[in-house]
Amino acid sequence: ARHRAAHPPVGVAPSPESALVASAAVWQAMATLAPRRRAVVVMHELEGLPVRAIAEVLAVRPVTVRWHLHRARLELARALKAPGRTS
């Protein structure tokens, strides 16, 4: 939701089918993450919890939560990258 608010769609609204395909791709990529890393992403990005709260829940330091977020974002970007595309 935060991403959509920061980057409103340009042009035509996506079809329900393309939204479903995109959602499935994201959840498939999320499934490739290690359990703790996936938990950190879900708590921060989907539930909106701040880093400090996540650190308390997981009994780790905030720097560890930020590290997991960073690594998860890299892994998700790599998993969601279109085949044959270079950057």
N, CA, C and O atoms as a CHARMM CRD file, in Angstrom:
* protein
*
  348
    1    1 ALA  N      0.83000  -1.19000   0.00000 PROA 1      0.00000
    2    1 ALA  CA     0.00000   0.00000   0.00000 PROA 1      0.00000
    3    1 ALA  C      0.87700   1.25700   0.00000 PROA 1      0.00000
    4    1 ALA  O      0.57200   2.23000  -0.69000 PROA 1      0.00000
    5    2 ARG  N      1.96800   1.23200   0.77700 PROA 2      0.00000
    6    2 ARG  CA     2.85300   2.40100   0.80000 PROA 2      0.00000
    7    2 ARG  C      3.49100   2.61300  -0.55800 PROA 2      0.00000
    8    2 ARG  O      3.65200   3.75100  -0.99800 PROA 2      0.00000
    9    3 HSD  N      3.85300   1.53800  -1.22300 PROA 3      0.00000
   10    3 HSD  CA     4.45800   1.66000  -2.55000 PROA 3      0.00000
   11    3 HSD  C      3.45300   2.24800  -3.53100 PROA 3      0.00000
   12    3 HSD  O      3.79800   3.12700  -4.32100 PROA 3      0.00000
   13    4 ARG  N      2.21000   1.77000  -3.48700 PROA 4      0.00000
   14    4 ARG  CA     1.19100   2.29200  -4.39100 PROA 4      0.00000
   15    4 ARG  C      0.93900   3.76900  -4.14300 PROA 4      0.00000
   16    4 ARG  O      0.73000   4.52400  -5.09200 PROA 4      0.00000
   17    5 ALA  N      0.95400   4.19500  -2.88700 PROA 5      0.00000
   18    5 ALA  CA     0.73500   5.60500  -2.57000 PROA 5      0.00000
   19    5 ALA  C      1.89800   6.46000  -3.06600 PROA 5      0.00000
   20    5 ALA  O      1.69700   7.58000  -3.53600 PROA 5      0.00000
   21    6 ALA  N      3.10200   5.93400  -2.95800 PROA 6      0.00000
   22    6 ALA  CA     4.28800   6.68300  -3.38600 PROA 6      0.00000
   23    6 ALA  C      4.46700   6.67200  -4.89500 PROA 6      0.00000
   24    6 ALA  O      5.06500   7.58800  -5.46000 PROA 6      0.00000
   25    7 HSD  N      3.94800   5.63700  -5.55200 PROA 7      0.00000
   26    7 HSD  CA     4.10800   5.48200  -6.99700 PROA 7      0.00000
   27    7 HSD  C      2.75500   5.18600  -7.63400 PROA 7      0.00000
   28    7 HSD  O      2.48200   4.04700  -8.01300 PROA 7      0.00000
   29    8 PRO  N      1.91000   6.20100  -7.75300 PROA 8      0.00000
   30    8 PRO  CA     0.59200   5.95300  -8.34000 PROA 8      0.00000
   31    8 PRO  C      0.72100   5.46000  -9.77200 PROA 8      0.00000
   32    8 PRO  O      1.62300   5.87900 -10.49800 PROA 8      0.00000
   33    9 PRO  N     -0.18500   4.56500 -10.18200 PROA 9      0.00000
   34    9 PRO  CA    -0.10200   4.02900 -11.53900 PROA 9      0.00000
   35    9 PRO  C     -0.32900   5.10900 -12.59000 PROA 9      0.00000
   36    9 PRO  O     -1.10900   6.04100 -12.39300 PROA 9      0.00000
   37   10 VAL  N      0.35900   4.96200 -13.69000 PROA 10     0.00000
   38   10 VAL  CA     0.23600   5.90300 -14.79600 PROA 10     0.00000
   39   10 VAL  C     -0.55900   5.22700 -15.90000 PROA 10     0.00000
   40   10 VAL  O     -0.30300   4.07000 -16.23400 PROA 10     0.00000
   41   11 GLY  N     -1.50600   5.93100 -16.46000 PROA 11     0.00000
   42   11 GLY  CA    -2.26500   5.38100 -17.58200 PROA 11     0.00000
   43   11 GLY  C     -3.41300   4.51500 -17.12600 PROA 11     0.00000
   44   11 GLY  O     -4.16800   4.87800 -16.22400 PROA 11     0.00000
   45   12 VAL  N     -3.53500   3.37400 -17.75200 PROA 12     0.00000
   46   12 VAL  CA    -4.66000   2.47300 -17.54300 PROA 12     0.00000
   47   12 VAL  C     -4.48400   1.68500 -16.24600 PROA 12     0.00000
   48   12 VAL  O     -3.38200   1.25300 -15.90500 PROA 12     0.00000
   49   13 ALA  N     -5.59300   1.51000 -15.53700 PROA 13     0.00000
   50   13 ALA  CA    -5.56900   0.70200 -14.32000 PROA 13     0.00000
   51   13 ALA  C     -5.31400  -0.76100 -14.69100 PROA 13     0.00000
   52   13 ALA  O     -5.80000  -1.23500 -15.71900 PROA 13     0.00000
   53   14 PRO  N     -4.55100  -1.47900 -13.85500 PROA 14     0.00000
   54   14 PRO  CA    -4.27900  -2.87900 -14.17400 PROA 14     0.00000
   55   14 PRO  C     -5.55800  -3.70400 -14.10000 PROA 14     0.00000
   56   14 PRO  O     -6.47100  -3.40200 -13.33200 PROA 14     0.00000
   57   15 SER  N     -5.60000  -4.74200 -14.90800 PROA 15     0.00000
   58   15 SER  CA    -6.76300  -5.62500 -14.89200 PROA 15     0.00000
   59   15 SER  C     -6.71100  -6.49900 -13.64000 PROA 15     0.00000
   60   15 SER  O     -5.64100  -6.69800 -13.06500 PROA 15     0.00000
   61   16 PRO  N     -7.85000  -7.01300 -13.22000 PROA 16     0.00000
   62   16 PRO  CA    -7.84400  -7.91600 -12.06000 PROA 16     0.00000
   63   16 PRO  C     -6.94100  -9.13000 -12.28700 PROA 16     0.00000
   64   16 PRO  O     -6.31100  -9.63000 -11.35500 PROA 16     0.00000
   65   17 GLU  N     -6.88800  -9.59000 -13.51900 PROA 17     0.00000
   66   17 GLU  CA    -6.03800 -10.73900 -13.82500 PROA 17     0.00000
   67   17 GLU  C     -4.56300 -10.41000 -13.63400 PROA 17     0.00000
   68   17 GLU  O     -3.83000 -11.19500 -13.03200 PROA 17     0.00000
   69   18 SER  N     -4.11500  -9.25700 -14.14000 PROA 18     0.00000
   70   18 SER  CA    -2.70500  -8.90200 -13.99400 PROA 18     0.00000
   71   18 SER  C     -2.36000  -8.63500 -12.53100 PROA 18     0.00000
   72   18 SER  O     -1.24600  -8.92400 -12.09500 PROA 18     0.00000
   73   19 ALA  N     -3.30700  -8.08400 -11.77000 PROA 19     0.00000
   74   19 ALA  CA    -3.07700  -7.86800 -10.34800 PROA 19     0.00000
   75   19 ALA  C     -2.92700  -9.20100  -9.62100 PROA 19     0.00000
   76   19 ALA  O     -2.08800  -9.33000  -8.72900 PROA 19     0.00000
   77   20 LEU  N     -3.72500 -10.18000  -9.99000 PROA 20     0.00000
   78   20 LEU  CA    -3.64500 -11.50200  -9.38100 PROA 20     0.00000
   79   20 LEU  C     -2.32200 -12.17200  -9.72300 PROA 20     0.00000
   80   20 LEU  O     -1.69900 -12.79000  -8.85900 PROA 20     0.00000
   81   21 VAL  N     -1.89000 -12.05600 -10.97100 PROA 21     0.00000
   82   21 VAL  CA    -0.61500 -12.64000 -11.39700 PROA 21     0.00000
   83   21 VAL  C      0.53900 -11.98400 -10.64500 PROA 21     0.00000
   84   21 VAL  O      1.45400 -12.67100 -10.19100 PROA 21     0.00000
   85   22 ALA  N      0.50000 -10.66600 -10.51200 PROA 22     0.00000
   86   22 ALA  CA     1.56000  -9.95000  -9.79500 PROA 22     0.00000
   87   22 ALA  C      1.59000 -10.36000  -8.32700 PROA 22     0.00000
   88   22 ALA  O      2.65900 -10.58900  -7.76200 PROA 22     0.00000
   89   23 SER  N      0.42000 -10.44900  -7.71600 PROA 23     0.00000
   90   23 SER  CA     0.33900 -10.85700  -6.31000 PROA 23     0.00000
   91   23 SER  C      0.89500 -12.26500  -6.11600 PROA 23     0.00000
   92   23 SER  O      1.63100 -12.51700  -5.16200 PROA 23     0.00000
   93   24 ALA  N      0.54600 -13.17700  -7.01300 PROA 24     0.00000
   94   24 ALA  CA     1.05000 -14.54500  -6.92100 PROA 24     0.00000
   95   24 ALA  C      2.56900 -14.58000  -7.06600 PROA 24     0.00000
   96   24 ALA  O      3.24000 -15.34400  -6.37300 PROA 24     0.00000
   97   25 ALA  N      3.11000 -13.76000  -7.95800 PROA 25     0.00000
   98   25 ALA  CA     4.56300 -13.71200  -8.15400 PROA 25     0.00000
   99   25 ALA  C      5.27000 -13.21000  -6.90400 PROA 25     0.00000
  100   25 ALA  O      6.31600 -13.73200  -6.51900 PROA 25     0.00000
  101   26 VAL  N      4.68900 -12.18800  -6.27100 PROA 26     0.00000
  102   26 VAL  CA     5.29600 -11.64300  -5.05000 PROA 26     0.00000
  103   26 VAL  C      5.27100 -12.68800  -3.94300 PROA 26     0.00000
  104   26 VAL  O      6.27600 -12.88600  -3.26000 PROA 26     0.00000
  105   27 TRP  N      4.14600 -13.35300  -3.75600 PROA 27     0.00000
  106   27 TRP  CA     4.06000 -14.35700  -2.69200 PROA 27     0.00000
  107   27 TRP  C      4.94800 -15.55900  -2.98000 PROA 27     0.00000
  108   27 TRP  O      5.47800 -16.17800  -2.05700 PROA 27     0.00000
  109   28 GLN  N      5.11000 -15.88800  -4.24200 PROA 28     0.00000
  110   28 GLN  CA     6.02400 -16.97400  -4.59800 PROA 28     0.00000
  111   28 GLN  C      7.46200 -16.56300  -4.25600 PROA 28     0.00000
  112   28 GLN  O      8.23300 -17.37200  -3.74000 PROA 28     0.00000
  113   29 ALA  N      7.81600 -15.32100  -4.54200 PROA 29     0.00000
  114   29 ALA  CA     9.14600 -14.82200  -4.20200 PROA 29     0.00000
  115   29 ALA  C      9.32300 -14.76600  -2.68600 PROA 29     0.00000
  116   29 ALA  O     10.39800 -15.08000  -2.17500 PROA 29     0.00000
  117   30 MET  N      8.28100 -14.37200  -1.96900 PROA 30     0.00000
  118   30 MET  CA     8.35100 -14.32100  -0.49900 PROA 30     0.00000
  119   30 MET  C      8.61400 -15.70800   0.07600 PROA 30     0.00000
  120   30 MET  O      9.30800 -15.84700   1.08300 PROA 30     0.00000
  121   31 ALA  N      8.06200 -16.72500  -0.56300 PROA 31     0.00000
  122   31 ALA  CA     8.23300 -18.09900  -0.07800 PROA 31     0.00000
  123   31 ALA  C      9.68500 -18.56100  -0.17100 PROA 31     0.00000
  124   31 ALA  O     10.07300 -19.51900   0.49800 PROA 31     0.00000
  125   32 THR  N     10.49000 -17.89100  -0.99400 PROA 32     0.00000
  126   32 THR  CA    11.89700 -18.28000  -1.12600 PROA 32     0.00000
  127   32 THR  C     12.75500 -17.71900   0.00400 PROA 32     0.00000
  128   32 THR  O     13.88900 -18.15700   0.19600 PROA 32     0.00000
  129   33 LEU  N     12.22400 -16.75600   0.75100 PROA 33     0.00000
  130   33 LEU  CA    12.98300 -16.15000   1.84600 PROA 33     0.00000
  131   33 LEU  C     13.06900 -17.08900   3.04000 PROA 33     0.00000
  132   33 LEU  O     12.18500 -17.91700   3.26300 PROA 33     0.00000
  133   34 ALA  N     14.13800 -16.94900   3.79800 PROA 34     0.00000
  134   34 ALA  CA    14.26200 -17.68400   5.05700 PROA 34     0.00000
  135   34 ALA  C     13.11800 -17.23900   5.98000 PROA 34     0.00000
  136   34 ALA  O     12.67400 -16.09400   5.89100 PROA 34     0.00000
  137   35 PRO  N     12.64100 -18.11600   6.85400 PROA 35     0.00000
  138   35 PRO  CA    11.48900 -17.78200   7.69000 PROA 35     0.00000
  139   35 PRO  C     11.61900 -16.47500   8.48300 PROA 35     0.00000
  140   35 PRO  O     10.68300 -15.67700   8.50900 PROA 35     0.00000
  141   36 ARG  N     12.75300 -16.25300   9.11700 PROA 36     0.00000
  142   36 ARG  CA    12.90700 -15.02000   9.90300 PROA 36     0.00000
  143   36 ARG  C     12.88500 -13.79500   8.99500 PROA 36     0.00000
  144   36 ARG  O     12.26700 -12.78200   9.32200 PROA 36     0.00000
  145   37 ARG  N     13.55800 -13.89300   7.86400 PROA 37     0.00000
  146   37 ARG  CA    13.60200 -12.77400   6.92500 PROA 37     0.00000
  147   37 ARG  C     12.19800 -12.47200   6.39200 PROA 37     0.00000
  148   37 ARG  O     11.80500 -11.31200   6.27600 PROA 37     0.00000
  149   38 ARG  N     11.45200 -13.52900   6.07000 PROA 38     0.00000
  150   38 ARG  CA    10.08100 -13.35800   5.59700 PROA 38     0.00000
  151   38 ARG  C      9.22100 -12.71800   6.69200 PROA 38     0.00000
  152   38 ARG  O      8.40100 -11.84700   6.40100 PROA 38     0.00000
  153   39 ALA  N      9.39800 -13.14000   7.93800 PROA 39     0.00000
  154   39 ALA  CA     8.64200 -12.57100   9.05500 PROA 39     0.00000
  155   39 ALA  C      8.93300 -11.08100   9.21100 PROA 39     0.00000
  156   39 ALA  O      8.02400 -10.28800   9.45600 PROA 39     0.00000
  157   40 VAL  N     10.18800 -10.71000   9.07000 PROA 40     0.00000
  158   40 VAL  CA    10.56600  -9.29600   9.18700 PROA 40     0.00000
  159   40 VAL  C      9.90100  -8.47800   8.07800 PROA 40     0.00000
  160   40 VAL  O      9.38100  -7.39300   8.33600 PROA 40     0.00000
  161   41 VAL  N      9.91600  -8.98500   6.86700 PROA 41     0.00000
  162   41 VAL  CA     9.29600  -8.27000   5.74300 PROA 41     0.00000
  163   41 VAL  C      7.78900  -8.13300   5.96400 PROA 41     0.00000
  164   41 VAL  O      7.22800  -7.05600   5.76500 PROA 41     0.00000
  165   42 VAL  N      7.14500  -9.20200   6.36600 PROA 42     0.00000
  166   42 VAL  CA     5.69500  -9.15600   6.58500 PROA 42     0.00000
  167   42 VAL  C      5.35700  -8.15400   7.68800 PROA 42     0.00000
  168   42 VAL  O      4.45000  -7.33700   7.53200 PROA 42     0.00000
  169   43 MET  N      6.08300  -8.21600   8.79600 PROA 43     0.00000
  170   43 MET  CA     5.79400  -7.30000   9.90200 PROA 43     0.00000
  171   43 MET  C      6.03000  -5.84700   9.51500 PROA 43     0.00000
  172   43 MET  O      5.24900  -4.96700   9.87800 PROA 43     0.00000
  173   44 HSD  N      7.11200  -5.59800   8.77400 PROA 44     0.00000
  174   44 HSD  CA     7.44800  -4.21200   8.44100 PROA 44     0.00000
  175   44 HSD  C      6.63500  -3.67800   7.26300 PROA 44     0.00000
  176   44 HSD  O      6.02300  -2.61500   7.35700 PROA 44     0.00000
  177   45 GLU  N      6.63200  -4.41100   6.16600 PROA 45     0.00000
  178   45 GLU  CA     6.01500  -3.91200   4.93700 PROA 45     0.00000
  179   45 GLU  C      4.49600  -4.09400   4.90000 PROA 45     0.00000
  180   45 GLU  O      3.78800  -3.23500   4.37500 PROA 45     0.00000
  181   46 LEU  N      3.99300  -5.18500   5.44200 PROA 46     0.00000
  182   46 LEU  CA     2.56400  -5.44400   5.36500 PROA 46     0.00000
  183   46 LEU  C      1.81100  -4.98400   6.60300 PROA 46     0.00000
  184   46 LEU  O      0.71500  -4.43200   6.50000 PROA 46     0.00000
  185   47 GLU  N      2.39500  -5.21100   7.77500 PROA 47     0.00000
  186   47 GLU  CA     1.72500  -4.81900   9.00600 PROA 47     0.00000
  187   47 GLU  C      2.10800  -3.42000   9.46600 PROA 47     0.00000
  188   47 GLU  O      1.45200  -2.85100  10.33800 PROA 47     0.00000
  189   48 GLY  N      3.16600  -2.86400   8.88700 PROA 48     0.00000
  190   48 GLY  CA     3.56700  -1.49400   9.20500 PROA 48     0.00000
  191   48 GLY  C      4.25600  -1.30700  10.54200 PROA 48     0.00000
  192   48 GLY  O      4.29700  -0.19100  11.06000 PROA 48     0.00000
  193   49 LEU  N      4.79600  -2.37300  11.11100 PROA 49     0.00000
  194   49 LEU  CA     5.48200  -2.24700  12.39600 PROA 49     0.00000
  195   49 LEU  C      6.83500  -1.56200  12.22300 PROA 49     0.00000
  196   49 LEU  O      7.53800  -1.80700  11.24300 PROA 49     0.00000
  197   50 PRO  N      7.19200  -0.71300  13.16700 PROA 50     0.00000
  198   50 PRO  CA     8.51700  -0.08800  13.09500 PROA 50     0.00000
  199   50 PRO  C      9.61600  -1.09200  13.44200 PROA 50     0.00000
  200   50 PRO  O      9.35800  -2.12100  14.06700 PROA 50     0.00000
  201   51 VAL  N     10.82400  -0.78300  13.03400 PROA 51     0.00000
  202   51 VAL  CA    11.97000  -1.66300  13.23500 PROA 51     0.00000
  203   51 VAL  C     12.13900  -2.02500  14.70300 PROA 51     0.00000
  204   51 VAL  O     12.38000  -3.18800  15.02600 PROA 51     0.00000
  205   52 ARG  N     12.01800  -1.05000  15.59400 PROA 52     0.00000
  206   52 ARG  CA    12.20400  -1.32500  17.02600 PROA 52     0.00000
  207   52 ARG  C     11.19100  -2.33300  17.55800 PROA 52     0.00000
  208   52 ARG  O     11.53800  -3.19900  18.36100 PROA 52     0.00000
  209   53 ALA  N      9.95400  -2.22500  17.11800 PROA 53     0.00000
  210   53 ALA  CA     8.92000  -3.16900  17.57700 PROA 53     0.00000
  211   53 ALA  C      9.21900  -4.58100  17.07400 PROA 53     0.00000
  212   53 ALA  O      9.04600  -5.55700  17.80400 PROA 53     0.00000
  213   54 ILE  N      9.66500  -4.67900  15.83600 PROA 54     0.00000
  214   54 ILE  CA    10.01200  -5.99500  15.27900 PROA 54     0.00000
  215   54 ILE  C     11.18300  -6.58500  16.05500 PROA 54     0.00000
  216   54 ILE  O     11.19500  -7.77700  16.36300 PROA 54     0.00000
  217   55 ALA  N     12.15900  -5.75200  16.36800 PROA 55     0.00000
  218   55 ALA  CA    13.31900  -6.21200  17.13400 PROA 55     0.00000
  219   55 ALA  C     12.88700  -6.76700  18.48900 PROA 55     0.00000
  220   55 ALA  O     13.40800  -7.78700  18.94100 PROA 55     0.00000
  221   56 GLU  N     11.94400  -6.10200  19.12900 PROA 56     0.00000
  222   56 GLU  CA    11.45300  -6.58400  20.42400 PROA 56     0.00000
  223   56 GLU  C     10.73200  -7.91800  20.27800 PROA 56     0.00000
  224   56 GLU  O     10.94500  -8.83100  21.07600 PROA 56     0.00000
  225   57 VAL  N      9.88500  -8.03500  19.27000 PROA 57     0.00000
  226   57 VAL  CA     9.13300  -9.27400  19.05100 PROA 57     0.00000
  227   57 VAL  C     10.07600 -10.44500  18.80000 PROA 57     0.00000
  228   57 VAL  O      9.86800 -11.53900  19.32400 PROA 57     0.00000
  229   58 LEU  N     11.10700 -10.21500  18.00200 PROA 58     0.00000
  230   58 LEU  CA    12.03200 -11.28300  17.63000 PROA 58     0.00000
  231   58 LEU  C     13.21700 -11.42200  18.58700 PROA 58     0.00000
  232   58 LEU  O     14.05000 -12.31300  18.42400 PROA 58     0.00000
  233   59 ALA  N     13.28800 -10.53700  19.58200 PROA 59     0.00000
  234   59 ALA  CA    14.38000 -10.54700  20.56300 PROA 59     0.00000
  235   59 ALA  C     15.74200 -10.42400  19.88100 PROA 59     0.00000
  236   59 ALA  O     16.67800 -11.16600  20.17900 PROA 59     0.00000
  237   60 VAL  N     15.82400  -9.46300  18.95400 PROA 60     0.00000
  238   60 VAL  CA    17.08400  -9.15000  18.27900 PROA 60     0.00000
  239   60 VAL  C     17.29000  -7.64200  18.32900 PROA 60     0.00000
  240   60 VAL  O     16.40400  -6.90000  18.75300 PROA 60     0.00000
  241   61 ARG  N     18.45500  -7.19700  17.89700 PROA 61     0.00000
  242   61 ARG  CA    18.73000  -5.76500  17.87700 PROA 61     0.00000
  243   61 ARG  C     18.11800  -5.13800  16.62800 PROA 61     0.00000
  244   61 ARG  O     17.96000  -5.81300  15.61100 PROA 61     0.00000
  245   62 PRO  N     17.77100  -3.84400  16.69700 PROA 62     0.00000
  246   62 PRO  CA    17.22300  -3.16500  15.51800 PROA 62     0.00000
  247   62 PRO  C     18.12700  -3.25600  14.28600 PROA 62     0.00000
  248   62 PRO  O     17.62900  -3.33900  13.16300 PROA 62     0.00000
  249   63 VAL  N     19.43300  -3.24200  14.48200 PROA 63     0.00000
  250   63 VAL  CA    20.34500  -3.33600  13.34000 PROA 63     0.00000
  251   63 VAL  C     20.16200  -4.67800  12.62500 PROA 63     0.00000
  252   63 VAL  O     20.30700  -4.76000  11.40500 PROA 63     0.00000
  253   64 THR  N     19.84700  -5.71100  13.37400 PROA 64     0.00000
  254   64 THR  CA    19.60800  -7.02800  12.77700 PROA 64     0.00000
  255   64 THR  C     18.34000  -7.01000  11.92800 PROA 64     0.00000
  256   64 THR  O     18.30500  -7.59600  10.84600 PROA 64     0.00000
  257   65 VAL  N     17.31000  -6.34500  12.41600 PROA 65     0.00000
  258   65 VAL  CA    16.06300  -6.22000  11.65400 PROA 65     0.00000
  259   65 VAL  C     16.32200  -5.46500  10.35900 PROA 65     0.00000
  260   65 VAL  O     15.86700  -5.88000   9.29400 PROA 65     0.00000
  261   66 ARG  N     17.05700  -4.34900  10.44700 PROA 66     0.00000
  262   66 ARG  CA    17.36900  -3.57700   9.24600 PROA 66     0.00000
  263   66 ARG  C     18.19200  -4.40800   8.26200 PROA 66     0.00000
  264   66 ARG  O     17.98600  -4.30600   7.05300 PROA 66     0.00000
  265   67 TRP  N     19.10800  -5.21900   8.75500 PROA 67     0.00000
  266   67 TRP  CA    19.91400  -6.08000   7.88900 PROA 67     0.00000
  267   67 TRP  C     19.01800  -7.08700   7.17100 PROA 67     0.00000
  268   67 TRP  O     19.15000  -7.28900   5.96400 PROA 67     0.00000
  269   68 HSD  N     18.10500  -7.71800   7.91500 PROA 68     0.00000
  270   68 HSD  CA    17.18600  -8.67900   7.29700 PROA 68     0.00000
  271   68 HSD  C     16.31500  -7.99700   6.24000 PROA 68     0.00000
  272   68 HSD  O     16.07700  -8.57300   5.17900 PROA 68     0.00000
  273   69 LEU  N     15.84000  -6.79200   6.51100 PROA 69     0.00000
  274   69 LEU  CA    15.04400  -6.05000   5.52700 PROA 69     0.00000
  275   69 LEU  C     15.85600  -5.79000   4.26300 PROA 69     0.00000
  276   69 LEU  O     15.37200  -5.99800   3.15000 PROA 69     0.00000
  277   70 HSD  N     17.07300  -5.34300   4.44100 PROA 70     0.00000
  278   70 HSD  CA    17.94000  -5.05400   3.29800 PROA 70     0.00000
  279   70 HSD  C     18.16500  -6.30900   2.45300 PROA 70     0.00000
  280   70 HSD  O     17.98500  -6.29100   1.23600 PROA 70     0.00000
  281   71 ARG  N     18.56000  -7.39100   3.11200 PROA 71     0.00000
  282   71 ARG  CA    18.82900  -8.64000   2.39300 PROA 71     0.00000
  283   71 ARG  C     17.55900  -9.17100   1.72800 PROA 71     0.00000
  284   71 ARG  O     17.61000  -9.65200   0.59600 PROA 71     0.00000
  285   72 ALA  N     16.42800  -9.08700   2.41500 PROA 72     0.00000
  286   72 ALA  CA    15.17000  -9.58000   1.85700 PROA 72     0.00000
  287   72 ALA  C     14.78600  -8.79500   0.61300 PROA 72     0.00000
  288   72 ALA  O     14.34700  -9.37700  -0.37900 PROA 72     0.00000
  289   73 ARG  N     14.94700  -7.48600   0.65900 PROA 73     0.00000
  290   73 ARG  CA    14.61900  -6.66300  -0.50900 PROA 73     0.00000
  291   73 ARG  C     15.49600  -7.02900  -1.70000 PROA 73     0.00000
  292   73 ARG  O     15.01500  -7.08800  -2.83100 PROA 73     0.00000
  293   74 LEU  N     16.77600  -7.27600  -1.45300 PROA 74     0.00000
  294   74 LEU  CA    17.67200  -7.70100  -2.53800 PROA 74     0.00000
  295   74 LEU  C     17.24300  -9.05200  -3.10300 PROA 74     0.00000
  296   74 LEU  O     17.20000  -9.24100  -4.31900 PROA 74     0.00000
  297   75 GLU  N     16.92800  -9.98600  -2.21300 PROA 75     0.00000
  298   75 GLU  CA    16.52200 -11.32000  -2.65000 PROA 75     0.00000
  299   75 GLU  C     15.19800 -11.27200  -3.41000 PROA 75     0.00000
  300   75 GLU  O     15.03200 -11.96100  -4.41700 PROA 75     0.00000
  301   76 LEU  N     14.26000 -10.46300  -2.93100 PROA 76     0.00000
  302   76 LEU  CA    12.97400 -10.33400  -3.61700 PROA 76     0.00000
  303   76 LEU  C     13.14800  -9.70400  -4.99600 PROA 76     0.00000
  304   76 LEU  O     12.53800 -10.14700  -5.96900 PROA 76     0.00000
  305   77 ALA  N     13.97700  -8.67800  -5.07400 PROA 77     0.00000
  306   77 ALA  CA    14.22300  -8.03900  -6.37000 PROA 77     0.00000
  307   77 ALA  C     14.82400  -9.03700  -7.34600 PROA 77     0.00000
  308   77 ALA  O     14.45300  -9.06600  -8.51900 PROA 77     0.00000
  309   78 ARG  N     15.74300  -9.84700  -6.86700 PROA 78     0.00000
  310   78 ARG  CA    16.38100 -10.85000  -7.72500 PROA 78     0.00000
  311   78 ARG  C     15.35900 -11.91500  -8.14400 PROA 78     0.00000
  312   78 ARG  O     15.34700 -12.34500  -9.29800 PROA 78     0.00000
  313   79 ALA  N     14.50900 -12.33600  -7.21000 PROA 79     0.00000
  314   79 ALA  CA    13.51300 -13.37300  -7.51800 PROA 79     0.00000
  315   79 ALA  C     12.43900 -12.86600  -8.47500 PROA 79     0.00000
  316   79 ALA  O     11.88900 -13.63700  -9.26100 PROA 79     0.00000
  317   80 LEU  N     12.14000 -11.56800  -8.40700 PROA 80     0.00000
  318   80 LEU  CA    11.08300 -11.00300  -9.24300 PROA 80     0.00000
  319   80 LEU  C     11.58200 -10.47200 -10.58100 PROA 80     0.00000
  320   80 LEU  O     10.79500 -10.06200 -11.43500 PROA 80     0.00000
  321   81 LYS  N     12.89600 -10.48600 -10.74900 PROA 81     0.00000
  322   81 LYS  CA    13.45900  -9.97700 -11.99600 PROA 81     0.00000
  323   81 LYS  C     12.98900 -10.81800 -13.16800 PROA 81     0.00000
  324   81 LYS  O     12.99500 -12.04700 -13.10100 PROA 81     0.00000
  325   82 ALA  N     12.58300 -10.16000 -14.23600 PROA 82     0.00000
  326   82 ALA  CA    12.09800 -10.87500 -15.41800 PROA 82     0.00000
  327   82 ALA  C     13.21600 -11.68100 -16.04000 PROA 82     0.00000
  328   82 ALA  O     14.34300 -11.19500 -16.13100 PROA 82     0.00000
  329   83 PRO  N     12.93200 -12.91800 -16.47800 PROA 83     0.00000
  330   83 PRO  CA    13.96700 -13.72800 -17.13300 PROA 83     0.00000
  331   83 PRO  C     14.48400 -13.06200 -18.39800 PROA 83     0.00000
  332   83 PRO  O     13.71500 -12.49600 -19.17500 PROA 83     0.00000
  333   84 GLY  N     15.79400 -13.13700 -18.59600 PROA 84     0.00000
  334   84 GLY  CA    16.39200 -12.58900 -19.80900 PROA 84     0.00000
  335   84 GLY  C     16.63700 -11.10000 -19.74700 PROA 84     0.00000
  336   84 GLY  O     17.17400 -10.51900 -20.69000 PROA 84     0.00000
  337   85 ARG  N     16.25200 -10.47300 -18.65100 PROA 85     0.00000
  338   85 ARG  CA    16.43000  -9.02600 -18.49900 PROA 85     0.00000
  339   85 ARG  C     17.75600  -8.75100 -17.81800 PROA 85     0.00000
  340   85 ARG  O     18.09900  -9.41900 -16.84200 PROA 85     0.00000
  341   86 THR  N     18.49600  -7.79500 -18.30700 PROA 86     0.00000
  342   86 THR  CA    19.78300  -7.46600 -17.69000 PROA 86     0.00000
  343   86 THR  C     19.72600  -6.06200 -17.12300 PROA 86     0.00000
  344   86 THR  O     19.00900  -5.19200 -17.61500 PROA 86     0.00000
  345   87 SER  N     20.51400  -5.87200 -16.06400 PROA 87     0.00000
  346   87 SER  CA    20.62300  -4.52900 -15.48200 PROA 87     0.00000
  347   87 SER  C     21.96800  -4.31100 -14.88500 PROA 87     0.00000
  348   87 SER  O     22.24000  -3.23700 -14.34900 PROA 87     0.00000
